[in-house]
Each structure stands twice: as C-alpha cells, then as structure tokens.
Amino acid sequence: MKNTRAASRADGNRLSPAFYPFLAMISCFSMVQLVHNTFLSTYTLAATGSTQNVQIFNILLAACQPVAMVAAVAMVRRVSALRAQQLGLLLIVLINVYLFVAVDRAAEHIFAVSVVQSTANGFYFTTYACQFVSYTANENRDRASGLANLVTNVLSLLFSLGSSVLFGVYPGGAGYRILFLVAFAVSVAALALSFRLEPLRGEESGRTMYYLYAHRVFWRNRWACASLLVSTLDGMRAGVMAFFLNVLLYSMVDSEALVGVNTLITTLCSIVAFAIYARAVGVHRRYRSAQWSIFAMLLATLGLMAWMDPVSIMAYSAINAFMLPFYSTPLLNVYWTVLEKLPELEKCRAETHAAREVYYGLGRVAGVVLTMLLPATGVGAAMALLCLMGAQYLGLYLSRGVMRDLDQIPL
C-alpha cells in the first residue's frame, strides 16, 4: 500500500513532530510489557512451582516471535505497516482479557499465552523498527532513545510503585487479577494511540516480499553480518535479564510485593541513568562509557557470586538497571545505522527487521538455555550472568568497528 504522505523526519538534533505520538504509544506498550515481563514469570512460578516452566515460557516467548514476523512482513506488504502493528496490539489486549477472566486457571495454558504474546510482539516490533528509523535520524537517535527510555521509565516507576502496593494489599490471585485489568486498560490506550501515528517515510509498497533477499544482504555485507552477531550477543543478555533476576528473587522470598519493590528500585535507577545518558553521552563518548559500564557489571557479578541473598540480588538489579543504557545502546545503534545507511536495504526494511529478529531470537533462546544447563544454585546463576556480561565485550568490539566504517558513508 503506497503512502500519499511520508512521515516527517528529524532535522539535525531536533526531533521530528511525528516522533511524539510514537513516543506516547510505545510508552503505553512498554508499561504492558513491564507487567508481562515482571509478573507473568512470577505468576508461572507461583502457580506451577517450577523454574523450568518459567524457562520454557521464556524460550517460547523468544522463539515464536521471529516466525510471527514473517507473517507480519506479508501483512506490511499487502496492507500496511501500521495495520500490522495494530494487529499485534489487539492480540496483547486479548491476552490481558484472558488473564483477567481466567487468572485462577491461566497457568494451565501459560505456554499458549507465551506463544500468543510472542506472536503479538512479532507483529508489533516488525513495524517498530521501521518507525524508529523513519521518525529519527542518526544525529538525534541517541537523544530519541534517551528520551523514550526516560519517559517510559517514569511511567514504569508509577506502575512499579502501584504494583508493590497492590500486592501488599491484595496478595495472590486477587492482586494478579487487578494487575491484568490495569494492563488491559493500558494496552487499549496503546492501540488507540497507534491510530494517531503518521505513515512511515518510504513505506514499502507492492506484494513482493524480500525476506530471503534481506538474509542474503546480511550475510554478504560484512557490516550487516557483524551487526547480526552483535544482535545475537545482545539477545543472549536481553533474553535472560528480562525475567531472571526477578524470578531468582521471588524463589527466595515468595513475595510479589517485594518483586514490585525491586522493579520500583530498578526503574528509579533507569530513570537516572537514561537522563544522564541523554545529556552526557553522545556519539564520541558512547563506546568509552560502554566499556566502563560492562567492566562495572563484571565486578558486580563477581560480588554476586561471592554473596547471594535477596538484598544482594536487589542491589545487583539496581546496578544493572543503571548501567544498561551505557552498554546496550551502542549495540542497538549499530543495527539502526546499518538499516539506515545500506542502500540495498532501503526497499525492504520490514523484511530486514524480521531477518534480524531470527538472530536476536536465537540469542535470547541461547541465553535462557545457558541458565538451564548451569547448576540450579546461586553460584550457577552468577556464572550464567558472568558469561552473558562477558559476551557484551565482544559485541561492543564488533559494533565499534562497524560504526567507524559506516560513519564514513554519507546518507
């Protein structure tokens, strides 16, 4: 479907007006994701008593998304990118309806919930990649990332505070039911906001899919190929950190309220960190700051290995939340820049993101499998975290080389 108008693009350091409705929509979506990432894993653990079920849930969450993205790309081609995203948001709404209505027995179908949620994420994020490139430019992408994360973290702070109070007053099933009702309302808001977004700049038209073509470009272009490995390494970390620390904490204290407090603390740390990152870290400082942040995380992981209890897990979670923007943003930006600067990918951005998600998803699955292979002890958990953080150094090294070369290519 060919657009009659294109989304306006940011000029220099100034953010495009089209970015702000997008910011509102992704903020609502991020709040719903916070509920799912934080509490679906603890809900599964509480209902089944099995950490293995939690790990399988998260493997399905990572593995189904790349497959769903192929269908999402077909919808992008035949209908529009925004409609594909709206379908994903609609599925999220339906998931929350089911969780609210069937909270007492939803654990019986929790793997099906994981598959549907992963499918919804596939439709949502296929369009998201195109939107982020369309509504930002390389010169202000750090600023846009920092602002988006700052806003979503402020909202997440309020949500985390509310969830800790909620489970303190209504523990167990009643608290989960209210939480899923709130998630339903916020997901409806995200769906409504998606109808206010501008059409994407240069949205692809026609029925031809370029999915295999995108894979060939990735493997034949050394910069694109390096970005795949960076995405895989980043996915290993993301797949574990999305649930692992909260589940580890919950297994020790058996309290959703304390998990909510932990999320509140980590959100506060994220707000401060992203505010600092948006103001102080630009193109020329991003890699030095990333090196120091990964080094700090390695030291913190060694400390966790030596002494693991609920307090140390919460402290580690706070340190990780503070360091996250400094070491993760450079790894993500290398993909955005490859997508923006390689002309052979201009005609197939949706397919490109779907192809990249295969490798990112493989990384997420590999990260969770790593936690399953290591001993189910405190030392085993710390060893898994140490391996994942060490892998970020390799990702940073690769991304720095790619960005140095790509910066020489004019837009």
C-alpha positions in Angstrom: 0.0 0.0 0.0 1.6 3.2 -1.1 1.5 6.2 1.3 0.2 9.5 0.0 2.3 11.3 2.5 5.5 10.5 4.4 6.3 10.9 8.0 8.3 14.0 8.6 11.8 13.3 9.7 14.0 14.9 12.4 16.3 17.7 11.2 19.7 17.5 12.8 19.4 17.3 16.6 15.8 18.4 16.6 13.3 15.6 17.0 10.5 15.3 14.4 6.9 16.2 15.4 6.0 12.7 14.2 8.2 11.2 17.0 6.0 12.4 19.9 2.7 10.4 19.1 5.0 7.5 18.6 6.6 8.1 22.0 3.2 8.1 23.6 2.2 4.8 22.0 5.5 3.0 22.8 5.3 4.3 26.4 1.9 2.5 26.9 3.2 -0.6 25.2 6.3 -0.6 27.4 4.1 -0.4 30.6 2.2 -3.5 29.5 5.5 -5.3 28.6 6.7 -4.4 32.1 3.7 -6.2 33.6 4.2 -9.3 31.4 8.0 -9.4 31.8 7.9 -8.9 35.6 4.8 -10.8 36.7 4.0 -13.5 34.2 7.2 -15.3 35.1 6.5 -14.9 38.9 2.8 -15.9 38.2 4.0 -19.1 36.4 6.5 -19.9 39.2 3.8 -19.3 41.9 1.2 -21.4 40.1 3.4 -24.3 39.0 6.2 -24.2 41.5 8.7 -25.0 38.7 11.5 -22.8 37.5 11.8 -25.0 34.4 8.3 -23.9 33.4 9.4 -20.3 33.7 12.4 -21.0 31.5 10.2 -22.8 28.9 7.8 -19.9 28.9 10.6 -17.5 28.1 12.1 -19.8 25.4 8.7 -19.9 23.7 8.5 -16.1 24.1 11.7 -15.7 22.2 11.4 -18.5 19.7 7.9 -17.7 18.2 8.5 -14.0 17.6 10.8 -14.4 14.5 8.3 -16.8 12.9 5.4 -14.4 13.5 7.5 -11.6 11.9 7.4 -13.4 8.5 3.6 -13.2 8.6 3.8 -9.7 9.8 6.0 -8.8 6.8 3.4 -10.2 4.5 0.8 -8.0 6.1 3.1 -5.0 5.8 3.3 -5.7 2.1 -0.3 -6.4 1.5 -2.0 -3.9 3.9 0.3 -1.5 5.8 3.0 -1.4 8.5 0.7 0.4 10.9 -2.1 -2.2 10.5 0.3 -5.0 11.2 1.4 -3.2 14.4 -2.3 -2.7 15.4 -3.0 -6.4 15.0 -0.1 -7.1 17.4 -1.6 -4.6 19.9 -5.0 -6.2 19.5 -3.5 -9.6 20.4 -2.0 -8.0 23.5 -5.4 -6.6 24.5 -6.9 -10.1 24.1 -4.2 -11.7 26.2 -4.9 -9.3 29.0 -8.6 -10.0 28.8 -8.0 -13.8 29.1 -5.5 -13.3 32.0 -8.1 -11.2 33.8 -11.0 -13.5 33.3 -9.2 -16.8 33.8 -6.5 -15.8 36.4 -7.3 -18.8 38.6 -6.6 -21.3 35.8 -4.5 -19.4 33.3 -1.4 -21.3 34.4 -2.8 -24.4 32.7 -2.5 -22.6 29.4 0.5 -20.4 30.2 2.6 -21.8 27.3 -0.2 -20.9 24.9 -0.2 -17.4 26.4 3.5 -17.2 25.7 3.0 -18.2 22.1 0.3 -15.6 21.5 2.3 -12.9 23.3 5.3 -13.8 21.2 3.2 -13.6 18.1 1.8 -10.2 19.1 5.4 -9.0 19.8 6.4 -10.1 16.3 3.7 -8.0 14.6 4.4 -5.0 16.9 8.2 -5.0 16.5 8.2 -5.6 12.7 6.7 -2.1 12.4 8.6 -0.6 15.3 12.0 -0.9 13.6 10.7 0.9 10.5 9.1 3.6 12.8 12.2 4.3 14.8 14.3 4.8 11.6 11.5 6.9 10.0 10.9 9.2 13.0 14.5 9.7 13.9 17.9 10.4 12.3 21.4 9.2 13.2 22.3 12.6 14.6 19.5 12.5 17.2 19.0 8.8 17.7 20.8 8.8 21.0 18.6 11.7 22.2 15.5 9.9 21.0 16.5 6.7 22.7 17.3 8.5 25.9 14.0 10.5 25.8 11.9 7.4 25.0 13.5 5.4 27.8 13.3 8.3 30.3 9.5 8.7 29.6 8.8 5.0 29.7 10.8 4.6 32.9 8.9 7.4 34.6 5.7 5.7 33.8 7.1 2.4 34.8 8.1 3.9 38.1 4.5 4.8 38.8 3.4 1.3 37.7 6.0 -0.4 39.8 5.0 1.6 42.9 1.4 0.7 42.3 2.1 -3.0 41.8 4.1 -3.2 45.1 1.3 -1.5 47.0 -1.3 -3.7 45.1 0.3 -7.0 46.1 0.8 -5.7 49.6 -2.9 -5.1 50.0 -4.2 -7.9 47.7 -1.7 -10.8 47.6 -2.0 -13.8 45.3 -4.8 -14.2 42.7 -6.7 -11.1 43.6 -3.6 -8.9 43.1 -2.9 -10.6 39.7 -6.5 -10.1 38.6 -6.4 -6.3 39.3 -2.9 -6.1 37.7 -4.1 -7.7 34.5 -7.1 -5.4 34.4 -4.9 -2.4 34.5 -2.7 -3.9 31.8 -5.8 -4.4 29.7 -6.7 -0.7 30.0 -3.2 0.5 29.1 -3.0 -1.9 26.2 -6.3 -0.5 24.9 -4.7 3.0 25.2 -1.7 1.9 23.2 -4.0 0.5 20.5 -6.0 3.8 20.3 -2.8 5.9 20.1 -1.5 3.8 17.2 -4.3 5.2 15.1 -2.8 8.7 15.5 0.6 7.9 14.1 1.9 9.3 10.8 2.5 7.0 7.8 6.1 5.8 7.6 8.7 7.5 5.5 9.2 5.5 2.4 6.9 2.6 3.4 7.3 -0.3 1.0 4.5 -0.9 -1.5 3.7 -3.9 -3.6 3.2 -7.6 -2.8 6.8 -8.8 -3.4 8.5 -10.0 -0.2 12.2 -9.6 0.2 12.7 -11.8 3.3 15.3 -14.1 1.8 16.9 -11.2 0.0 17.4 -9.5 3.4 19.1 -12.6 4.7 21.5 -12.6 1.7 22.3 -8.9 2.2 23.1 -9.6 5.9 25.5 -12.5 5.0 27.2 -10.9 2.0 27.8 -7.4 3.6 30.5 -7.5 6.3 28.9 -4.7 8.3 25.5 -6.2 8.2 26.9 -9.6 9.1 28.8 -8.2 12.1 25.5 -6.5 13.2 23.9 -9.9 13.2 26.5 -11.2 15.6 26.1 -8.1 17.8 22.3 -8.7 17.8 22.8 -12.3 18.8 25.1 -11.4 21.7 22.7 -8.6 22.9 19.8 -11.1 22.6 21.5 -13.5 25.0 21.6 -10.8 27.7 18.1 -9.5 27.0 16.5 -12.9 27.0 17.8 -13.7 30.5 17.7 -10.2 32.2 14.0 -9.8 31.2 13.0 -12.3 33.9 15.9 -14.0 35.6 16.7 -11.6 38.4 13.0 -11.2 39.5 12.5 -15.0 39.4 15.7 -15.5 41.3 14.5 -13.0 43.9 10.9 -14.5 44.1 12.3 -18.0 44.5 14.0 -16.8 47.7 11.3 -14.6 49.3 8.0 -15.8 47.7 6.6 -12.3 47.6 5.2 -10.4 44.6 5.2 -7.2 46.7 9.0 -7.4 47.1 9.4 -8.1 43.4 7.3 -4.9 42.8 9.7 -3.0 45.2 12.7 -4.4 43.3 11.1 -3.3 40.0 10.5 0.2 41.6 14.1 0.5 42.6 15.5 -0.6 39.2 13.1 1.8 37.5 14.4 4.7 39.6 18.0 3.7 38.6 17.0 3.5 34.9 15.4 7.0 35.1 18.6 8.5 36.5 20.8 6.5 34.0 18.8 7.4 30.9 18.7 11.1 31.9 22.5 11.1 32.3 22.9 9.2 29.0 20.6 11.5 27.0 22.5 14.6 28.3 26.1 13.5 28.6 26.8 10.6 26.2 27.0 11.5 22.6 28.5 9.8 19.5 32.1 10.3 20.7 31.6 9.0 24.2 29.3 6.1 23.7 32.0 3.4 23.5 34.1 4.6 26.4 31.1 4.7 28.6 30.0 1.2 27.4 33.4 -0.2 28.3 33.3 1.1 31.8 29.7 0.0 32.4 30.4 -3.6 31.2 33.5 -3.7 33.5 31.4 -2.5 36.4 28.8 -5.2 35.7 31.5 -7.9 35.6 32.7 -6.7 39.1 29.1 -6.7 40.4 28.6 -10.2 39.1 31.7 -11.5 40.8 30.3 -9.9 44.0 27.0 -11.6 43.5 28.8 -14.9 43.0 30.5 -14.5 46.4 27.4 -13.4 48.3 23.9 -14.1 47.1 20.8 -13.3 49.1 17.7 -11.2 48.5 19.5 -7.9 49.3 22.5 -8.6 47.0 20.1 -9.6 44.2 18.2 -6.3 44.6 21.5 -4.4 44.7 22.7 -6.2 41.5 19.4 -5.5 39.8 19.8 -1.8 40.6 23.4 -1.7 39.3 22.3 -3.5 36.1 19.4 -1.1 35.6 21.8 1.9 36.0 24.4 0.5 33.6 22.0 -0.8 31.0 21.8 2.3 28.7 25.5 2.7 28.7 26.3 -0.7 27.4 23.2 -1.7 25.4 22.5 1.5 23.4 25.7 1.2 21.3 24.9 -2.4 20.5 21.4 -1.4 19.3 22.5 1.7 17.4 24.8 -0.4 15.1 21.7 -2.1 13.7 19.8 1.1 13.2 22.7 2.6 11.4 23.2 -0.5 9.1 19.4 -0.3 8.3 19.7 3.4 7.5 23.0 3.5 5.5 22.9 0.4 3.4 21.0 1.3 0.2 20.3 -2.3 -0.7 18.1 -2.5 2.5 16.1 0.6 1.6 13.3 -1.3 -0.2 12.9 -4.0 2.5 13.1 -2.6 6.0 10.3 -4.7 7.4 11.9 -7.9 6.0 15.3 -6.7 7.3 14.0 -6.4 10.8 12.2 -9.8 10.6 15.5 -11.4 9.4 17.5 -9.7 12.2 15.0 -10.9 14.7 15.9 -14.5 13.9 19.4 -14.0 15.2 18.3 -11.8 18.1 15.7 -14.5 19.0 18.4 -17.2 18.7 20.5 -15.2 21.2 17.5 -14.9 23.6 16.9 -18.7 23.4 20.6 -19.4 23.9 20.8 -17.2 27.0 17.8 -19.0 28.6 19.2 -22.4 27.7 22.5 -21.4 29.3 20.7 -20.8 32.6 19.1 -24.3 32.3 22.5 -26.0 31.6 24.3 -24.5 34.6 23.6 -25.8 38.1 20.4 -24.5 39.7 22.3 -22.8 42.5 23.3 -19.3 43.4 26.8 -19.9 42.0 25.3 -21.3 38.8 23.1 -18.3 38.4 26.0 -15.9 38.9 28.1 -17.9 36.4 25.4 -17.5 33.8 25.3 -13.8 34.4 29.1 -13.6 34.2 29.1 -15.4 30.8 26.4 -13.1 29.5 28.1 -9.9 30.6 31.4 -11.1 29.2 29.8 -11.6 25.8 28.8 -7.9 25.8 32.5 -7.0 25.4 32.7 -8.9 22.1 29.5 -7.2 21.0 30.9 -3.8 21.8 34.2 -4.5 20.0 32.3 -5.5 16.8 29.9 -2.6 17.0 32.6 -0.1 17.4 34.4 -1.3 14.2 31.2 -1.3 12.2 30.2 2.2 13.3 33.6 3.5 12.5 33.3 2.3 8.9 29.6 3.3 8.5 30.2 6.8 9.7 32.2 7.4 6.6 29.2 6.6 4.4 27.0 9.7 3.7 23.2 9.4 3.9 
